[in-house]
Amino acid sequence: MEKNKIGFISLGCPKNRVDTEIMLHKLTEAGYEITPEDIEADIIIINTCAFIESAKQESIDNILDVAWLKQRRLKGIIVTGCLSERYREQIFEEMPEVDAILGVGSIDEIVDAVRSVENNTRFAAFGDVSSAKQGGDRIITTPEYTAYIKISEGCDNCCTYCAIPSIRGGFRSVPMETLIEEAIVLERLGVRELVVVAQDTSRYGVDIYGEYRLAALLRAISEATAIPWIRLLYCYPDKITDELIAEIRDNPRIVKYIDLPVQHISDKILTAMNRHGDSRMIRETIAALRREIPDIVIRTTVITGFPGETEEDFTLLCEFVKEMRFERFGVFPYSREEDTPAAAYENQTDEQVKQDRCDRLMQIQLDITQEQNKAKIGNIIEVLCEGFDYVAQTHYGRSGADAPEIDGKVFFSSVSSDERIPEGEFVKIKITESMDYDLIGVII
């Protein structure tokens, strides 16, 4: 009997993508065929995000978009991830098109969920997130030269605006030997850029080893593999140790790039957010990174319109961004999430004010980025080729300063118009022009 074809939609962050890849492997091991085309699928699995309101809406829209396929060949819809964990009671009730739900602690039951749908039986599983098994074999969904490695699950920071601890549970590191084995496997699959992710990568190891062990993990992965680029996302300023800074500085395989969300610079707002550390600590961390690693690229994110944010607080944030001149920068209007402490705060900010402040900050950053990019003209940089754009007749890729799916691109031409650089190959590019967030150059 021919197995049903399974379609997948993975939403949200890279950490969620890793969960998707684990489920894909379990299904293929069970004999199911995976199809990239929704219209060919018998069952579609939607791995959702529910971090902020826009992510929840995207998840719901995807479920409803897929539902119309039930009028054709689609037999079932399975919802997994943060939306199903957070709204487990409401999904069946408000979206009768959904046939099965898995919480974030139950992705190992994906085959059982599919089989129940095949038998026209509704299925729901919500395992204890704090004891759920982490990791597992995966089918990589990123280009073969880049992969994410999730080093922990959950979060203990308990920022007042964030629902992640209530969805994903407390912080739990993956043992170092497991991660080293995973990195070795990924290298064998052709991975040339390993992107380290977690809710808080800088906390890695404290629950298992009694101390921060991110630097030791990076060193161990470097010793066990020859992966050229190792990239760090989601580090918190209060946990950037001298040892970590030294490892980034001295290890040539660690990309001189760090994602360091600060969220604000007003001490009043940082306290209301329950962020660990104050504005002085944030400044000292940034200063230490730039002093010890002069060529480091710092990416950060901030939130505008948090409850109680005055124009004075926002002005402090604007001046901070102008002063720091971050190489990479993102802004989010505050999202009022139910069951978080900040949702009950008085002095909620008007939605239009949040967005206006967001837009003002992004304009400040655009001016900074344009100046920084213009200063790169004439420089020679290493670029990881990602493909060829046949419409524009140009190659494109990323430098070490650009994380996948987040930052800008480098567009470049080869020596011969007929030459095609293989995806995943490193090339030296001389920068000749700049655009808003992207660079243009030629191979040397």
RODO-2510 file (C-alpha; in nm, 4 decimals, decimal comma):
residues 444
     n   res          X          Y          Z
     1     m     0,0000     0,0000     0,0000
     2     e     0,1399     0,3392    -0,1004
     3     k     0,2186     0,5663     0,1922
     4     n     0,0578     0,9071     0,2143
     5     k     0,2609     1,2074     0,1042
     6     i     0,3470     1,4538     0,3796
     7     g     0,3840     1,8290     0,3319
     8     f     0,5585     2,0544     0,5831
     9     i     0,5322     2,4238     0,6635
    10     s     0,7885     2,5441     0,9178
    11     l     0,7353     2,8897     1,0684
    12     g     0,9252     3,0990     1,3179
    13     c     1,2830     3,0840     1,4328
    14     p     1,5741     2,8540     1,3445
    15     k     1,5153     2,6656     1,6702
    16     n     1,1727     2,5695     1,5408
    17     r     1,3272     2,4644     1,2106
    18     v     1,5470     2,2126     1,3941
    19     d     1,2302     2,0580     1,5441
    20     t     1,0840     2,0385     1,1937
    21     e     1,3950     1,8596     1,0688
    22     i     1,3696     1,6021     1,3490
    23     m     1,0050     1,5326     1,2615
    24     l     1,0924     1,5002     0,8935
    25     h     1,3483     1,2330     0,9748
    26     k     1,1054     1,0368     1,1910
    27     l     0,8478     1,0343     0,9132
    28     t     1,0888     0,9286     0,6406
    29     e     1,2177     0,6519     0,8684
    30     a     0,8565     0,5374     0,8997
    31     g     0,8350     0,5174     0,5196
    32     y     0,6473     0,8365     0,4402
    33     e     0,7294     1,0444     0,1343
    34     i     0,7873     1,4142     0,1918
    35     t     0,6649     1,6517    -0,0779
    36     p     0,7565     2,0208    -0,1080
    37     e     0,4298     2,0909    -0,2894
    38     d     0,1271     2,1490    -0,0647
    39     i    -0,1081     2,0628    -0,3481
    40     e     0,0440     1,7119    -0,3733
    41     a     0,0288     1,6388     0,0004
    42     d    -0,2161     1,4006     0,1659
    43     i    -0,1337     1,5357     0,5118
    44     i     0,0216     1,8745     0,5915
    45     i     0,2114     1,9475     0,9123
    46     i     0,2410     2,3122     1,0178
    47     n     0,5102     2,3787     1,2773
    48     t     0,3964     2,7084     1,4246
    49     c     0,5345     3,0084     1,6101
    50     a     0,3502     3,2083     1,8760
    51     f     0,6182     3,4394     2,0127
    52     i     0,4433     3,7673     1,9292
    53     e     0,1084     3,8666     1,7819
    54     s     0,2340     3,8856     1,4228
    55     a     0,3828     3,5347     1,4523
    56     k     0,0564     3,3966     1,5901
    57     q    -0,1373     3,5558     1,3068
    58     e     0,1031     3,4121     1,0488
    59     s     0,0541     3,0664     1,2013
    60     i    -0,3250     3,0974     1,1962
    61     d    -0,3229     3,2319     0,8401
    62     n    -0,1166     2,9337     0,7252
    63     i    -0,3574     2,6887     0,8870
    64     l    -0,6548     2,8565     0,7210
    65     d    -0,4739     2,8802     0,3863
    66     v    -0,4085     2,5058     0,3924
    67     a    -0,7636     2,4204     0,5030
    68     w    -0,9128     2,4852     0,1585
    69     l    -0,7030     2,1966     0,0236
    70     k    -0,9339     1,9622     0,2130
    71     q    -1,1789     2,0187    -0,0684
    72     r    -0,9273     1,8427    -0,2927
    73     r    -0,6955     1,5556    -0,1941
    74     l    -0,5833     1,6741     0,1516
    75     k    -0,6816     1,4267     0,4239
    76     g    -0,5529     1,6007     0,7324
    77     i    -0,3829     1,8961     0,8990
    78     i    -0,1467     1,8532     1,1940
    79     v    -0,0429     2,1575     1,3984
    80     t     0,2761     2,1447     1,6046
    81     g     0,5010     2,3973     1,7757
    82     c     0,4460     2,6988     1,9976
    83     l     0,0920     2,7880     1,8840
    84     s    -0,0352     2,4385     1,9637
    85     e     0,1449     2,4348     2,2991
    86     r     0,0154     2,7764     2,3972
    87     y    -0,3433     2,7395     2,2732
    88     r    -0,3998     2,3677     2,3097
    89     e    -0,7560     2,4117     2,4353
    90     q    -0,8682     2,6491     2,1623
    91     i    -0,7268     2,5058     1,8406
    92     f    -0,9675     2,2119     1,7943
    93     e    -1,2574     2,4285     1,9075
    94     e    -1,1847     2,7333     1,6903
    95     m    -1,0252     2,5576     1,3920
    96     p    -1,2196     2,2388     1,3258
    97     e    -1,0135     2,1861     1,0093
    98     v    -0,7233     2,0739     1,2313
    99     d    -0,7042     1,6963     1,2842
   100     a    -0,4098     1,6581     1,5228
   101     i    -0,2110     1,8745     1,7643
   102     l     0,1337     1,8171     1,9136
   103     g     0,2882     2,0302     2,1856
   104     v     0,6563     2,1226     2,1778
   105     g     0,7327     1,8372     2,4170
   106     s     0,5744     1,5754     2,1905
   107     i     0,7400     1,6060     1,8505
   108     d     0,8633     1,2469     1,8886
   109     e     0,4990     1,1397     1,8500
   110     i     0,4656     1,2819     1,5003
   111     v     0,4365     0,9365     1,3378
   112     d     0,1550     0,8412     1,5769
   113     a    -0,0216     1,1674     1,4913
   114     v     0,0001     1,0963     1,1177
   115     r    -0,1300     0,7420     1,1645
   116     s    -0,4250     0,8674     1,3669
   117     v    -0,5133     1,1148     1,0933
   118     e    -0,4915     0,8330     0,8395
   119     n    -0,7456     0,6450     1,0511
   120     n    -0,9755     0,9501     1,0717
   121     t    -0,9081     0,9808     1,4448
   122     r    -0,8287     1,3100     1,6120
   123     f    -0,4993     1,3130     1,8008
   124     a    -0,3468     1,5369     2,0663
   125     a    -0,0281     1,4980     2,2700
   126     f     0,1256     1,7416     2,5155
   127     g     0,4255     1,5855     2,6842
   128     d     0,6075     1,7491     2,9729
   129     v     0,8366     2,0025     2,8060
   130     s     1,0864     1,9887     3,0918
   131     s     1,1520     1,6167     3,0444
   132     a     1,1143     1,5920     2,6666
   133     k     1,4052     1,4363     2,4807
   134     q     1,6234     1,6896     2,3013
   135     g     1,7882     1,6464     1,9658
   136     g     1,7770     1,3513     1,7336
   137     d     1,8504     1,2625     1,3726
   138     r     1,7420     1,5281     1,1250
   139     i     1,6769     1,5909     0,7584
   140     i     1,8462     1,9227     0,6902
   141     t     1,6126     2,1717     0,5218
   142     t     1,8649     2,4513     0,4836
   143     p     2,1019     2,4564     0,1842
   144     e     2,3490     2,1727     0,2324
   145     y     2,6366     2,4080     0,3179
   146     t     2,4582     2,5725     0,6163
   147     a     2,2893     2,4146     0,9196
   148     y     2,1649     2,5148     1,2609
   149     i     2,2661     2,3339     1,5786
   150     k     2,0359     2,3829     1,8776
   151     i     2,2390     2,3599     2,1976
   152     s     1,9611     2,3996     2,4541
   153     e     1,5851     2,4269     2,4975
   154     g     1,3696     2,6561     2,7090
   155     c     1,4647     2,9731     2,8949
   156     d     1,5110     3,0883     3,2546
   157     n     1,5413     3,4616     3,1890
   158     c     1,1699     3,5346     3,2368
   159     c     1,1621     3,8705     3,0604
   160     t     0,8251     4,0225     3,1416
   161     y     0,7207     4,0597     2,7762
   162     c     0,8055     3,7040     2,6728
   163     a     0,5887     3,3902     2,6714
   164     i     0,8704     3,1491     2,5782
   165     p     0,9362     3,0128     2,9311
   166     s     0,5673     2,9268     2,9682
   167     i     0,5660     2,7603     2,6248
   168     r     0,9054     2,5910     2,6118
   169     g     0,9789     2,5457     2,9822
   170     g     1,2951     2,6076     3,1786
   171     f     1,6447     2,6160     3,0363
   172     r     1,7952     2,2756     2,9523
   173     s     2,1361     2,2295     2,7867
   174     v     2,2144     1,9446     2,5496
   175     p     2,5201     1,7495     2,6732
   176     m     2,8415     1,8560     2,5039
   177     e     2,9286     1,5100     2,3709
   178     t     2,5893     1,4914     2,1951
   179     l     2,6467     1,8259     2,0253
   180     i     2,9970     1,7329     1,9151
   181     e     2,8622     1,4143     1,7561
   182     e     2,5921     1,6172     1,5819
   183     a     2,8471     1,8647     1,4478
   184     i     3,0575     1,5781     1,3099
   185     v     2,7530     1,4354     1,1307
   186     l     2,6650     1,7757     0,9867
   187     e     3,0180     1,8193     0,8561
   188     r     2,9947     1,4816     0,6824
   189     l     2,6760     1,6035     0,5150
   190     g     2,8679     1,8935     0,3621
   191     v     2,7947     2,1722     0,6118
   192     r     3,0434     2,4587     0,5875
   193     e     2,8633     2,7043     0,8154
   194     l     2,7343     2,5922     1,1544
   195     v     2,4950     2,8364     1,3206
   196     v     2,4681     2,7908     1,6979
   197     v     2,1184     2,8659     1,8318
   198     a     1,9139     2,8415     2,1533
   199     q     1,6812     3,0711     2,3432
   200     d     1,9944     3,1897     2,5243
   201     t     2,3151     3,0412     2,3854
   202     s     2,5354     3,2256     2,6326
   203     r     2,3761     3,0378     2,9253
   204     y     2,4851     2,7042     2,7777
   205     g     2,6079     2,4456     3,0253
   206     v     2,5254     2,6140     3,3546
   207     d     2,2509     2,3621     3,4365
   208     i     2,4655     2,0570     3,3546
   209     y     2,8177     2,1661     3,4426
   210     g     2,7559     2,4401     3,6990
   211     e     2,9227     2,7068     3,4852
   212     y     2,8910     2,8746     3,1464
   213     r     3,0460     2,6370     2,8914
   214     l     2,9716     2,7989     2,5552
   215     a     3,3378     2,8823     2,4968
   216     a     3,4383     2,5249     2,5779
   217     l     3,1695     2,3908     2,3439
   218     l     3,2877     2,6096     2,0563
   219     r     3,6452     2,4962     2,1167
   220     a     3,5426     2,1295     2,1252
   221     i     3,3428     2,1568     1,8005
   222     s     3,6380     2,3289     1,6354
   223     e     3,8712     2,0486     1,7456
   224     a     3,6328     1,7727     1,6334
   225     t     3,5480     1,9177     1,2905
   226     a     3,6962     2,1329     1,0163
   227     i     3,3774     2,3349     0,9531
   228     p     3,5102     2,6731     0,8299
   229     w     3,2434     2,9019     0,9763
   230     i     3,0873     2,8715     1,3232
   231     r     2,8375     3,1491     1,3946
   232     l     2,6756     3,2583     1,7230
   233     l     2,3152     3,3767     1,7574
   234     y     2,1058     3,4750     2,0608
   235     c     2,3732     3,5619     2,3187
   236     y     2,2714     3,7735     2,6175
   237     p     2,4893     4,0692     2,7266
   238     d     2,4990     3,9685     3,0944
   239     k     2,6549     3,6297     3,0166
   240     i     2,9355     3,7307     2,7808
   241     t     3,2381     3,6028     2,9717
   242     d     3,6021     3,6935     2,9172
   243     e     3,6589     3,3313     2,8154
   244     l     3,3913     3,3543     2,5447
   245     i     3,5328     3,6795     2,4103
   246     a     3,8809     3,5262     2,3980
   247     e     3,7502     3,2170     2,2160
   248     i     3,5775     3,4276     1,9509
   249     r     3,8915     3,6402     1,9161
   250     d     4,1455     3,3589     1,9005
   251     n     3,9562     3,0864     1,7151
   252     p     3,9886     3,1575     1,3406
   253     r     3,6896     2,9357     1,2618
   254     i     3,4442     3,1341     1,4708
   255     v     3,2933     3,4069     1,2548
   256     k     3,3585     3,7485     1,4061
   257     y     2,9850     3,8051     1,4467
   258     i     2,7619     3,7926     1,7511
   259     d     2,3876     3,8354     1,7915
   260     l     2,3407     4,0270     2,1171
   261     p     1,9806     4,1395     2,1814
   262     v     1,9751     4,4333     2,4248
   263     q     1,6033     4,5296     2,3890
   264     h     1,6494     4,8781     2,5419
   265     i     1,8972     5,1112     2,7099
   266     s     1,6756     5,3006     2,9564
   267     d     1,7389     5,1505     3,3005
   268     k     1,3751     5,2120     3,3921
   269     i     1,2561     5,0087     3,0941
   270     l     1,5222     4,7379     3,1377
   271     t     1,4047     4,6905     3,4977
   272     a     1,0398     4,6756     3,3890
   273     m     1,1390     4,4157     3,1288
   274     n     1,3223     4,2117     3,3969
   275     r     1,6314     4,2161     3,1798
   276     h     1,9411     4,0961     3,3622
   277     g     2,1911     4,3793     3,3865
   278     d     2,1616     4,7531     3,3359
   279     s     2,2633     5,0054     3,0728
   280     r     2,6155     5,0274     3,2130
   281     m     2,6627     4,6514     3,1792
   282     i     2,5351     4,6592     2,8200
   283     r     2,7792     4,9340     2,7291
   284     e     3,0679     4,7577     2,9026
   285     t     2,9934     4,4309     2,7205
   286     i     2,9841     4,6018     2,3817
   287     a     3,3033     4,7932     2,4632
   288     a     3,4808     4,4704     2,5663
   289     l     3,3759     4,2910     2,2485
   290     r     3,4947     4,5749     2,0263
   291     r     3,8161     4,6279     2,2217
   292     e     3,9182     4,2613     2,2097
   293     i     3,7779     4,1840     1,8621
   294     p     3,8109     4,5066     1,6605
   295     d     3,6528     4,3591     1,3458
   296     i     3,3526     4,2042     1,5210
   297     v     3,0052     4,2535     1,3755
   298     i     2,7458     4,3053     1,6484
   299     r     2,3819     4,2443     1,5686
   300     t     2,1210     4,3571     1,8188
   301     t     1,7448     4,3962     1,8508
   302     v     1,5392     4,6438     2,0498
   303     i     1,1724     4,6862     2,1405
   304     t     0,9805     5,0117     2,1012
   305     g     0,6681     5,1089     2,2896
   306     f     0,7130     4,8886     2,5962
   307     p     0,4588     4,9881     2,8656
   308     g     0,5691     5,3087     3,0338
   309     e     0,8214     5,4010     2,7627
   310     t     0,8211     5,7814     2,7544
   311     e     0,9528     6,0024     2,4799
   312     e     1,2541     6,0577     2,7053
   313     d     1,3182     5,6820     2,7258
   314     f     1,2854     5,6530     2,3505
   315     t     1,5246     5,9449     2,2955
   316     l     1,7809     5,7626     2,5133
   317     l     1,7400     5,4593     2,2887
   318     c     1,7820     5,6647     1,9708
   319     e     2,0973     5,8309     2,1028
   320     f     2,2333     5,4926     2,2076
   321     v     2,1800     5,3485     1,8587
   322     k     2,3493     5,6511     1,7005
   323     e     2,6415     5,6189     1,9411
   324     m     2,6899     5,2423     1,9105
   325     r     2,6555     5,2297     1,5312
   326     f     2,5603     4,8630     1,5313
   327     e     2,6589     4,6735     1,2202
   328     r     2,3304     4,4807     1,2182
   329     f     2,0074     4,5921     1,3831
   330     g     1,6429     4,4953     1,4187
   331     v     1,3443     4,6646     1,5850
   332     f     1,0151     4,5187     1,7051
   333     p     0,7125     4,7137     1,8274
   334     y     0,6133     4,5779     2,1692
   335     s     0,3581     4,2961     2,1440
   336     r     0,1212     4,2653     2,4398
   337     e     0,1155     3,8918     2,5085
   338     e    -0,1475     3,7410     2,7364
   339     d    -0,0204     3,5601     3,0464
   340     t     0,2969     3,7671     3,0582
   341     p     0,3590     4,0154     3,3429
   342     a     0,3970     4,3116     3,1055
   343     a     0,0493     4,2537     2,9632
   344     a    -0,0944     4,3643     3,2984
   345     y     0,1236     4,6747     3,3254
   346     e    -0,0437     5,0126     3,3268
   347     n     0,0632     5,2778     3,0793
   348     q     0,0380     5,0573     2,7711
   349     t     0,1682     5,2421     2,4667
   350     d    -0,0554     5,3320     2,1748
   351     e    -0,0079     5,1016     1,8732
   352     q     0,0629     5,3881     1,6362
   353     v     0,3235     5,5316     1,8730
   354     k     0,4975     5,1916     1,8888
   355     q     0,5117     5,1713     1,5112
   356     d     0,6190     5,5331     1,4638
   357     r     0,9066     5,4839     1,7071
   358     c     1,0011     5,1629     1,5302
   359     d     1,0074     5,3423     1,1950
   360     r     1,2158     5,6287     1,3365
   361     l     1,4761     5,3884     1,4713
   362     m     1,4953     5,1948     1,1463
   363     q     1,5601     5,5199     0,9583
   364     i     1,8439     5,6027     1,1981
   365     q     1,9905     5,2584     1,1402
   366     l     1,9475     5,2772     0,7628
   367     d     2,1625     5,5912     0,7562
   368     i     2,4271     5,4149     0,9672
   369     t     2,4231     5,1016     0,7511
   370     q     2,4510     5,3014     0,4278
   371     e     2,7562     5,4831     0,5642
   372     q     2,9136     5,1566     0,6796
   373     n     2,8510     4,9868     0,3459
   374     k     2,9947     5,2785     0,1463
   375     a     3,3096     5,2538     0,3605
   376     k     3,3518     4,8926     0,2436
   377     i     3,3928     4,9899    -0,1218
   378     g     3,7386     4,8798    -0,2294
   379     n     3,7675     4,6166     0,0456
   380     i     3,8240     4,2494    -0,0283
   381     i     3,6023     4,0125     0,1712
   382     e     3,5363     3,6399     0,1879
   383     v     3,1905     3,5373     0,0678
   384     l     3,0045     3,2070     0,0872
   385     c     2,8376     3,1623    -0,2528
   386     e     2,4659     3,0783    -0,2242
   387     g     2,3616     3,0707    -0,5869
   388     f     2,3128     3,2477    -0,9185
   389     d     2,0269     3,4843    -1,0016
   390     y     1,9411     3,4151    -1,3666
   391     v     1,7212     3,7235    -1,3939
   392     a     1,9875     3,9624    -1,2645
   393     q     2,2670     3,7481    -1,4153
   394     t     2,4722     3,7678    -1,0982
   395     h     2,5940     3,5416    -0,8206
   396     y     2,4976     3,6107    -0,4615
   397     g     2,6099     3,5011    -0,1190
   398     r     2,6929     3,6162     0,2309
   399     s     3,0015     3,7444     0,4067
   400     g     3,0877     3,6552     0,7635
   401     a     2,9041     3,9738     0,8605
   402     d     2,5697     3,8317     0,7450
   403     a     2,3723     3,5546     0,9132
   404     p     2,1457     3,3333     0,6995
   405     e     1,7817     3,4424     0,6629
   406     i     1,8445     3,7574     0,8691
   407     d     2,1005     3,9903     0,7176
   408     g     2,1968     4,1220     0,3769
   409     k     2,3609     3,9727     0,0692
   410     v     2,6695     4,0255    -0,1414
   411     f     2,5980     4,0214    -0,5164
   412     f     2,9005     3,9542    -0,7346
   413     s     3,0083     3,8786    -1,0884
   414     s     3,2661     3,6204    -1,1877
   415     v     3,5627     3,6657    -1,4196
   416     s     3,3774     3,5017    -1,7085
   417     s     3,0086     3,5588    -1,7757
   418     d     2,9762     3,1844    -1,8385
   419     e     3,1413     3,0805    -1,5119
   420     r     2,9149     2,9437    -1,2379
   421     i     3,0511     2,9337    -0,8842
   422     p     2,9215     2,6257    -0,6969
   423     e     2,6901     2,6871    -0,4027
   424     g     2,8781     2,6519    -0,0750
   425     e     3,2126     2,7616    -0,2177
   426     f     3,4089     3,0435    -0,0547
   427     v     3,5291     3,3198    -0,2868
   428     k     3,7194     3,6458    -0,2453
   429     i     3,5172     3,9472    -0,3560
   430     k     3,6274     4,3066    -0,4103
   431     i     3,3437     4,5406    -0,3176
   432     t     3,2644     4,7949    -0,5885
   433     e     2,9218     4,9327    -0,4892
   434     s     2,6796     4,9410    -0,1978
   435     m     2,3028     4,9344    -0,1680
   436     d     2,0887     4,9944     0,1406
   437     y     2,1674     4,6673     0,3165
   438     d     2,3564     4,4784     0,0444
   439     l     2,6951     4,4960    -0,1277
   440     i     2,8028     4,4491    -0,4898
   441     g     3,1419     4,3265    -0,6035
   442     v     3,3551     4,1188    -0,8346
   443     i     3,5585     3,8027    -0,7847
   444     i     3,9316     3,8621    -0,7643
***
